[in-house]
């Protein structure tokens, strides 16, 4: 392994929390009414699933006063394996970094496995012993808001 300063991760703050939900509209309503979280921005994102088929996931984003990004994730039918096994709730923690690929390489060197990625934009990593939470490294960017 490289010297400790070179291999030190640059995860300074928890920037993003990803939550799986079967119906993100219902969760948005409860969070807004109960906790005052909102307004929400809804997006649909196309992706290529591990089986090679194209699918679309529904996402909703809101922000806390200190800038933490909340992401609600409603997987498409046929791609709910994570949620079926783990249930609704926390799926991943996200960290904005300046070098997604470089920081991910440090975690892979320590035993993490890449689950999914768009190189240079974001990478999901499964880290042994991390309590069932996936870690997402994301290229530093601004907020996702309605256009």
Buried (B, 14 or more C-beta within 10 A) or exposed (E): EEEEEEEEBEBEEEBBBBBBBEEBBEBBEEBBEEEEBBEBBBEEEEBEBEEEEEBEBBBBBBBEEEEBBBBBBBBBEEBEEBBEEEEEEBBBBBBBBEBBBEBBBBBBEEEBEBBBBEEEEBBBBBBEEEEEBBBBBBBEEEEBEEE
